[in-house]
Amino acid sequence: MKKRTLVLLALVPVAVGLVVNFTLFVPVVGPLLFFLLPLATTVFWVYLGGRYACAGWNAPCATLIGNAMGLLSLAVYVWQYVLLPDENVNLFLAAASQMFSAATPTYLFGRLAMLFESQPNYIGEVTALALQVIAVLYMIAVFGFGYAWEKRKAVHSQLD
């Protein structure tokens, strides 16, 4: 696969996040897509990590390029929600910064993110920020798993 195509495929989680966010309130379909699309994106992300391994990029470079949108989204999220006062927040950037993480199964990590809050069973700004960080770390780990799996397969096929 061409490297240009691989870079474009790294935008898939943002597109999935858009679909998840825009269909969330559609009866029956929205909740179904909310649960299924992030799982499908996880499978795709493992596959894409493997394709990056076959393209000849080293692991750190492939991980940075493949997850650049996630890292950029996290940086914009921190900028909009942590560093700016509420009256200066750009709603478009604030919403766009959450599209990458919407493509991850964040419903699996909600309780983990709540551990960062000072009060038990409270969901606040700290929980939301922790969930964004966990989502990006999850995607990096899944991508790395796919990359390592493909490299391992290539080494074992050369030995046989």
Secondary structure, DSSP 4 states (H G I P E B T S, - for coil): --HHHHHHHTTHHHHHHHHHHHHTTSTTHHHHHHHHHHHHHHHHHHHHHHHHHHTT--HHHHHHHHTHHHHHHHHHHHIIIIIS-GGG--HHHHHHTTHHHHTS-GGGTHHHHHTTSSSTT---HHHHHHHHHHHHHHHHHHHHHHHHHHHHHHHHHHH-
